[in-house]
C-alpha cells in the first residue's frame, strides 16, 4: 500500500506539488485571524488555589496591573512653562478613552490649597520659584501620593495613568502608548515609560522584533550550508520550501482554531525553520547515497529512498514530537500550546518532506550532483579509531558526565520576574530607574481580612494599628517599593483637613471618607467592609526573597487577634509561585519524555544492549548541561527547564538514525566492527550536517532581547551539540563493547 502511494507520487510530481500548493493557499487564508498578545495571566497555572484567590481579589478590588508610569526629567524643575506643559499633558491624557484615572502633582490641589502651585496663566503675576519649591516639597511629603509623583530629591516627577479594564489588551495598550508618546514628545522634559502595562506592550513588540531578527539569518544559514554541502540549487530550494510550507500550514491551523501568538509561542516559526529541515536533508543524503550505488534508474533509487527513509524520519519526528508533547503535562496554557504546536509542526514537516523533496528532485531531474565530503576526514578517522580504542571513547564522556553530576546538587531554581529581560535591555534599565526613584513596578497586594463570622468591620478604629504594622513591615523589607493603604490615605486626609495626626476618626467618618476615595482612586475596602488591602508596586525580588517576606507576614499575623488574617496576592505573587511550580512540572515532563522515548526505542530495538547504549548516550548530554548550569550559577527557570525535554526529543533523532542504520548493516551480514564503520561513514555525515544546522539555528536565539529565549537557544544548541559528540563517539563504542545484539 505504502509503496503504491510512493510510486504514484513519483509518477505524478506536478500533481503532488499542485496539491501541496493548493492546500498551502487554503491554510494561508486563516493566518490573518491570528492574534498577538501577552498578559501575566498567560503564565498562571490552572487549578492553583493562589490563582483562584487572585481572581477573587480582583472581583473585590479591581485590577492592580493596569498602570502606566511616565517619568519626566526637566531641565529646570521650577520654571513656569514646565508646569503649563505638564498640566496640558495631564488634561490631554485624561481625555483619552482608554484612560480611567490620572495621578500627578496637580491631583492634590483640588482638595488641598497648600498643594496649589500657583496661577499658571496670569502673565502679570510674578513667578516665585522659591514658593514653587516649597509647594513641591509639600506635595512630595503627602503620605498618600507624594512619593508616587515626585522623587525625594525633586529631580524627577511622574504621571501615573490607570487604564480602563476594557482597554487592558495589546491592541488598546499599544494605541494608548503610541498616543501618550506622541503627546510627551511635544513637551520639553526627557520621558521614561514604565509599569506593568508598558512591560506587556514592549514584550509583544520584542516578540515581533525577534521574529524579524531571527528568520533572515536562520534562512541565510540554511541556504549557505545547504549550498556548500549539496552544491545544487534544487537541494537548497527543496528543504527551504519544505520548512516554509510547514510554517504556513501550522500558522494557518493556529488561526483556524483561535490560538494566539504569545510570549512562548512567538518562537514557533523560528523553531520549525530550525527543526523541520532535518527530514529533507536526510532524504536528500540517502537518495545521493543510493544513486552512488546504482544510478541507472533515478526513479527506483528514489522509491528505495522513500521506502527506507519514510519510516526512519517518521520515528525521529515522533521522538522529537514526544519531547514537545511532554510539555502538555504542565497546567499552564501557553506551555501546553507551545508543546502541541511544535509537536504538530514537526509531524507536518515529516509529511511535507516526503511529498516535496522526492517530487521536486524528480521534477527538476537533480540526479547527477555530487555531495561535498565535508566531514569525511573526521568520520574516517573515527571509523578507524573507535573500533581499536572503544574504551577510550567510553571512559572520557563518563568521567566528564560524573564530574557534572556532582554539581547538579547545586542547581538553583531561584528567579525573579524581571529575569526575563537582559540587563542591558532599555526596558530593563527603565524599570530599574523607576524602581530607584519611585519604588517598584511589580504589583503586590496584602489583604487583611476579618473572619466573616465576626461582627466587626475592617474600618473600625481599633483595626488600624494592625494595618499600620503590616505596612510598616513591608516598607522595612522592601525599601525601594511604594505602598498605599487605608492608614496611608487617612494620614493624608488628616493633613489636608488640618487635623492632628494622632486624631482618631470614628467609624462613620471613616466610611464617609472611604466612599469618596473609592470613586476617585484605588478601592481600598471591600463592599462588605470585611477586607482591606495594602497595595504596592514593589522592587524586583526573587522567589526566595519573597518567601522570607511571606514568612514574616505570617509571623506578624500570628500576633494578631484570631479574627484577623493576612494573605498575599497580586500578579507578582502568583507569577513567582507559578515559576516555582512550572520548573518542577517541566522537570517531570523531562522524565515523561524520557519514558515514552524509551518505549519507542524498546519497540524498535528489542536487544537490551542497544537500548541501554541509546539511553546512556542521551542521558549524558542532559547531565552535562545541568552540571554546566550549576558551575556557572544559572538558575533553572521555566525556559531552561523546558530545554531538556525539548532538546532530548531532538537529540535522540541522531541516535535513532545511527542505530537503525547499524541494525540494517548487521542484518545484511556485516560483523559489528564493519557495521559500525559503515554507519559512522554513511550516516555520520547526515547527522553532522543536520546537527550543525540545528546548533547554528538555535544560536541565532542568542540575539533575543528576552533572557529566557537567549538561555533556551544557548542550552538547546549546547545539548544538541554534546548529543552529536556522544552519538558519533560514545554510542558506537558502546555498541562494540556491549553484548552482541544478535543482529537485531
N, C-alpha and C positions, 0 to 999 in steps of 0.2 A: 504493500500500500504506500509506504513512505517513498520507496524507490520510484513508483509510478508518478507520484506528485513531483518529485525532483526532476524526473525526465520531462514532464510537461513544462515545468519552469524553464528548463534549459532549452527546450524546443521553442518556447514562446517567450523569449526575453522581453520583447517590446510590450506584449500584453501584460506581462507581470509588472513591468515598470509603470505602465499606464495605470494599473490597478492601485499600485502604491501611491502614485502621484494623485490620483483621484481621491483616495482615502485621506491623504495628507491635506488636500484642499478643503475637504469637509471638516477635518479637525481644526484647521486654521480659523474657520468661521466662529468657533467657540472661544478663541483666545481673547478677543476684546471684552469678554464677560469677566475675566479675571480681575479681582480687586487686590489692592496692596494696602496693608495696614499693619500696625503694631500697637498693642496695648499691654500693660502689665498683666492683665487678666489672661493673656495668652499663655503666661508662664504658670498659672495657678493649676494645682493638682485637683483632679476630680475627687469627690467624696472625702475631702480633707476637712475635718471639723474647723480648722483655722480659717479656711476659705468661707465656710458657711457662716462663721461668726463675723467675718469681714463684711460679707454682703448684708448681714443683719445690721451691722453698724451703719452701713451706707443707707439702708432703708430708714434708719432713725435720724441720721445727721446729714445725709447727702454725701456727694463725692468730696474727697480730700486731695485728689490727684489731678485737679483741673486748673492748675495755677501756672501763670507765666510771670516771671520776674524780669523786668528790664531795668538795667542799672546804668546810670549816666555818670560820666566824669566830666564836669565843666572846667573850662579854663579859669574862670572866675566864678566861684560859687555864691557870690554876693551881689552880682550886678543885676539890675532890674530886668534887662532884656531876657536873662535866663529864665526868670520866673514867668514872664509873659509867654515865652515859648513853651514852658512846661505846662502851664495852665491850659493853653490852647491845645497842646497834645493830649492832655487828660480828657478834655471835652470831646476831642475827635475820637479817642479810643472808646469812650463811653457810648458814643453813637453807633459803634459797630454792632451789628445784630448778633454776633457770636459771643459778645461780652455780657456777663452777668453783673459784675461789680469791679470797680477800680479803687485801689487804695493808694494814696500818695500823700505828700506833705500838705496838701490842701484839704485832706479829709477831716481834720480836726477843727478847722476854722469855723464851720457852721455850728459847732457845739461849744467851742471854747474860744472866746475872743482873744485870749492870750496867745493863741496859735495863729492869729491872723497876721500874715507877713506885712501887709500894707496895701495901699491903693496902687495897683499896677498901671492904671490908665489915666491918672491925674498928672498931666505934664507940668503943672505949676507947682506941685508939691515936691519938695526936696527929697531925695532918696538917701536914707541914712543907713549905711552898710553896718554900722555898729549895732543899730537897732535890729536889723535883719539877722545878724549873727546871734543875738540874744534870743530871737524868735526861733531860730533853727535849733539852738540848744534846748529850748523849752520843748519843742516838738520831739526832739530826739530822746528826751528824758521821759516821755509819756510811757507808762507801763504797758499800754495796750498795743500801740502801733509804732512807737518811736524807733526801736531797733529794726523794725521791718522796713522803714522808708528812708532812714538816714544812718550812715555808718558812724561809729563812735567819734572818729576824727572829723566828721562832716565833709570829708573829701569826696564821698560818693553818695548818691541818692538812688532811690529805687521806686519804681511804679509797679504795683502788684495787681495783676489782671486775673480775674476769675472767669473762666469760661462757663457758658451755659451748658447744661447736661446734653442738650441736643447737638451742640457743636463739638462734643468730645469724640471726634472721629478724624481720621487722617485728612480727608478732603477739606473739611472746615477748618481744622487746625492749621493746615498749610496755607489756606487762603488768608486766614487771620494773621498768621506770622508774616506773610508777604506784605499785607496791608500795614501792619504795625511797623515793619522795617521801612516801608515807603513813607510813613509819617515821620519816623525818627530821623531819617536821612536828611530831612529838611531843617533839622534843628542843629544847633552848634555843638552840643556835647558829643563825646565818644560814648557809644552804647554797647552793652554786653547783654546777651539774651540767655536766660537760664530758666530752670524749672522743669518739672516732670513733663509737662506738655511740650516744651521745646525739645527735651530729650527724645520723646517719642517721634516728633516730627523729623528731627535730624537723623534718627535711626533709619527711618524709611528712606530718606534721601541718601544715606550711606549705602543702603541696600542697592538702590538703583545705580549709584556710582560704582559700587563694587562690580556689579554685573557688566557695566561698560568697560571697567578696567580689566576684569578677568578674561572675558571671552576673546577679545582680539589677540592678546599674547598667547592664550591657550591654542587658538586656531593657528597662529603662526608657528608655534612649537610643533603641532601636529603636522602641518604642511611641510615644515623644514625636515623633520625627522623621517617622515614617510618618503619624501623626495630623496633624501640621502640614502635610505635603506633600500627602497624598491626601484628607484630610478625609472619610474613610469608614471606619467600623469594620470593614467587610469587607476593605478594602485594608490595614488594620492587622493583622487577625486572620490572614489567609492567609499572609503572609510569616513570622509568628511560629510558626504551626502547621508550616510547611514546615521551618524550622530545628530546631524541637523534634523533629519526626519524624525528620529526618536524624540528629540526635544519638542518638536512641533506637535507630535501626537500626544505626548504627555501633557503639555500646556493646554491643548485643546480639551483633553479629558478633564483636567482640573477646572477649566472654565465651565464645562458642561455640568459637572456635579456641584459647582459652587464653592470649590476650595479657594482659600486666599493665599496670596504671597505674603509671608510674614518673616519675622526675624530669623527663622531657621530655614524655611523652605525657599528663601530667595537664592540660595546657592544650588538649588536642584538643577537648573540648566547647566551650570558650570560643572557640577559633578558628573552629569551624564555625558558631557563632552569628554571628560577625562576617562570615565569608566567604560562608556559604551563603545569606544573604538577598538577595544581588545579583541572582540569576536571577529571583526572584519580582518584584523591583522592576522589572526590565527588561520582563518580560511585562506587568505592570500598566500601565507607562508606555506601551508600544507599543499595548496594547488601547485605552487612552483616546485615543491619537493617531488610531487607525483609526476609533474611534467619532465623533471630532470631524469626520472627513471624510464618514462615512456612518453614521448611527445608525438606519437603517431596519431592519436585521437584526443584532441583537447576536450571535446565534449565528454568522452568517457573518463578522462582524468578528473574533470570537474565533478562528474557524477560520483566517482570514487571518493573525492574530497568531501562532497556533501554528505555522503553516507558515513564517512569516518568522523567528520567534524560536527555535524548537527547534534549528535548525541553528546559529544565531548563538551561543546560550548554551551549546550543546554544545562549540563551538570555544573559547569563552572558558573554559569549565570545563576543557577539555583542556589549554589552556596553563597554567592555574593548577595543575592536577594535575602537569604536567611539572615545574614548579618544585619541587614536593614530592617527586616520584619521583626527581629528580636526587639527593636526599639518600641514596638507597639505594646510591649508588656508594661510600659510606664503608664501612668494615669494622667499624662499631660497631653492635651490635644495636639499641640503643634509638633511635639516629638513623634507622636503616633502618625500624624500626617506626613511628616518628613520621611519616616521609615517606609511607609506604604508607597509614597510617591516614587522614591528612589528604587524600591524593590520592583514596582510596576515598570518603571523606566528601564531597568536592567533587562527585564524579560521582553519588553518591547524591542530593545536593542538587539537581543538574540533573534527575534522574529524578523526584524527588518534586515539584519545582516545576511540571513540565509536566503532572503529574497533579492536584495540589491546587489550584493557582491558577486555571486555566481552569474546572474543575468547580465550585470554590467561588463564582466570580463568576457562573456560570450558575445555580447553585442558589439563591443569595441575591439574584439579579437586581440586581446592583450595576452598573447601566448608566448612570445619569444623573448621577453625581457628577462634579464638575469638578476638574481639577488646580489646585493653587495655583501660580501662576507665580513661584516663589521666586527663581529665578536669572535670570529673563527680562531685567531691565535690563542685567546684566553680559554675558549671552550676545548680546543685540542689539548692545551696544557692540563686543564682539569681532568679531561678524559684519560690522560696518560698518568697523572699523579695520584688521583684519588684511589684507583684500584691498588696501587703499590703502597700507599700510606693511609688507609682509611681511618685508622685510629687517631691520626693527627687532626683530621678534619672533624672528628667527633669530640676529641678532648678540648680543643681550643674554644668552640662555641659553648660547651658545657661549663668550662671554667668562667667564661665571661658571664654566662647566664646566672650561675650560682653567686658570683660577686654582686650582681644586680639584685638578685632575690633577697640578699642580706639587707639591702637598703629599702626594700619595699615597705618594711615596718614603719619607716619614717615619712611615708606619703601623707600629706595633709589634705583635708577637704575644706579647710577654712577659706572663705571668699567673701567679697563684698559686691554690692550691685554695680558699682562703677568699675569693677574689674573688666567689664565688657569693653571699655574704651582704653586705648593705648595712651600712656601718659603724655605723649607729645601731641595728641589729638587736640584740635582747637576747642571742641565741645567739652572735653575733659578739663582743659585749662579754665574755660569759662565757668564750669560747675565748681571747681576748686576756688576760683576767685570769689564766687558768690558765697561759698562756704566760709571763706576767710572774713568777709566784711559784713555779711548779712545772715549768717547762720547757714544751715544746710538747705538742700533742695529735695530731700527724700522724705515722703510723708510718713509720719509716725503718730499713732494715737494710743493714749492710755485712757481706758474707760473706768470710771469709778461708779459703782452701782450699789443700790440699796436692795436688799432682799425683797422681792415682790410681796412676800407675806407680812412684811413690816409696814406699819402705818406711816413711817417717817418719809419725808421728801428730801431730795438731794439739795434743794435750795434753802433748807433750814440753816440758820446761822451757825449752829454747832457743828455742821459738816465742813465748813470752810477751813478750819485748821488742818483737816486731813487732806484736802485738796492742795493746800499750801505745802504740806510735807511731800506730796508726790511731785509737785512742780519743782520744789527745791532740790530733791534728789536728782531729777532729770537734768536740771541746769548744772549741777555739780559734776555729773557723769559725762555730760556732753556739752562742753563749754562753747563749742563753735556751732551750736544749734540754737534755734529760737522756738519758744513755746508760748502758747496762748491758752488761757483757761478762764473760768468764771471768776476766780480770785483776781487774776490779772486785770480783767475787764472792770471789776468793781473798784480796784485801786485807781484806775483811770477815771472812772466816774466820780470818785471822791475828790480827785484833784480838780476836775472840771467844775464841780459844784462848790469847791472851796471847803469841803468837809474835812474834819480831822481824819488822818489816815488810819487811826485806831477806832474810828466810829464803826459801830455795828448796826447795819441796816436790819429792819425787821423783815419777815418773810414776804409780806405784801409788797414792800418796797422792792425787794429783790426780784420778785416775779414781774413786777411792772417794768423794771429796767431790762430784764431778760427778754420780755416780749418785744420791746422796742429794738433791742440789739439784734434779735433774730431776723428782723425784717431788713436790716442793713448790712449785716456781715455774717460771719460764721454762726451756725447754730450750735450752741454750747450745751443745751439741756434737752433731753428727750421730751416728747409730748406728755408722757405720764409723770414727769418730774422725778423719775426713779434713777436716772442716769445722767452723768455729765462727762465731758471729755476734757482731757488735757491734750490739745492738738499741737503738733510740732512739725517743723521741717528740719531734719537732722543732718548732721555731717555723715560722711561715708564711713560706715562701720562694718567690720567683718562679722560673720555669723557667731564666732566665738566671743567677740566683744559684746555683741548684743545679748548673748546668753547670760553673761555676767550681769548685765543691767536688768534682765528679766528676773534673775535670782534675787537681786537687791530689792526689786519691787515686790517680789513675793515675800521677802523677809519683812519689808515695811507693812505689807498687807496683814501679816500675822499679828502686828501690834495694834491693828485697828479693831473697832468693835465687831462682833460676829456678823452684824447685819450689813457690813460694808465689804465690798470685794473689789479687786483690781484686775483688769485684763488688758493685755497689749494687743493691738491690731493695727490695721493700715496696710497699704500696699508693700511697704518695706518689710514689715514683719512676715507677711505671707510669702513674699518673693524669696526672702532669705531661708525661710523654712522649706519652701519648695526646692530651693537649690540643694539643701542637705538631703532631702528625700530623693530628689532626682538622681543625685550621684549614686546613692545606694541602689536605686532602681536600675540604673544603667549598668552598674556592676553585675547585677543579677541578669540583665539582658545579655551580657557577655557570656555568662555561664550557660544561658539558654541557647545562644547561638552556637557555642562550642558543642553542646549536647546534640543539637539537631544536625550540625555538620558532621559530627562523629557518626551519627546514624547513617547519613548518606555515604560516608566513607566505608562504613562497615558493610553496607549493602553492596557497594561497588567492589570492595576488596575483602574477600572472606578470609584471606590469610592474616592472621593476627600480627605477624611481623610487619607487614606493610602498613596496617592500621596504626600500629604503635609508632612506626617511623614517621608517619604523617602527623600524628598528634604531637610528638616531641618537636618536630620541625616547626610546627605552627604555634606552639606554646612559647618557645624560646624568644621569638620577637616580642611577644606581649610582656614577658618578664623583663626583657632587656630594656624596653622603652619605659616600663614602670620604674625600673631602677634608675634610669637616667633622670626621670621626672623627680624622683626622690633626691638624687645627688644635687640637682640644680634648684631644689626648693620650690618647684612649681606645684601649686595646689590642684587637686583633682576637682574640676568643676564639670557641669553637665557637658560642655563641648569636648573636654578632654576625656571624660568617662565614655562618651559616645564613640570616640575614636576607635576604641579597642574592638567593640563588636563589629563596627563597620569595616575597619581595616582587616580584621580576621576573615570576614567574608570575602574580601577582595584578595587577600594574600593566599588563601587556601586554593585559589584558582590555579596558581602555579604548581602547587603540589599535585593537584588533580591531573593537570596536563602532563606532568613528569611521570606520575605513577601509571596513568593509562597507557602512555607510550612505552614505559618499561614493561608493563604486563603484555602489551602487544608483541614486543620483541621476544619476550620469553616464550610466548605461545607459538612463535614462528621457529622455535628450535634453538635460539641462541642460549649460551650459558650466561651466568649472571654478569660476569665481567664485560663480555661483549655487549650484552643488553644495556648495561649502564653506560658504556662508552658511546654506543649508538644513540641512546636517549639524550645524553649530555650534548652531543654534537648536533643532532637534528632538532630536538625540542628546545634546547638551551637558548638558541638564537632568538626564537619567537618569544620566549619568556623574558629575555633581556630587553628586547625591543618594547614589549608591552609594559614592562616594569619601568623602563627609562621614561616612557611617555607618562605613565601614572605618577612617578615621582616628580617629573618636571611639571605636570599639570597641577598637582597638589601644592607644589612650591609657589605657584602663582598666588595662592591664597595668602601668602606671607605679606602681600601688599594691601591686605584688607585694613580698613580703619577699625574693625572690630577685633579686639584681642581674642575672643573665642574662635573666630574664623581663622585668625592667624595661627593659633595653637592647634586647631583641628588640621590645618594644612601641614604644619610642621610635623606633628606627631604621625599623621597618616603617611606622609612621604617617608619619614624615618622608619616606621614599622614595615611598610611595604618594601622598602629597600633592604632592611635586615632580613625580611622573609625571603627575598630573592637569593640573598647570600646563603641562607640556610638551605634553600631548595636546590641550589646547584653545587653545594659542597656537603653539608651535613646529611641531607636526605639520601643522596647516592651512597655515601659512606655507610649509613645505617643499613641500607638495602644489601650491602655487601657483607656486613658482619653479622646481621641477624639471621635466624634460622631460615633455610631455603623455603621460599613461599610456594614451592611446588608448582611454579608456573601459573599461579593464579590467584 
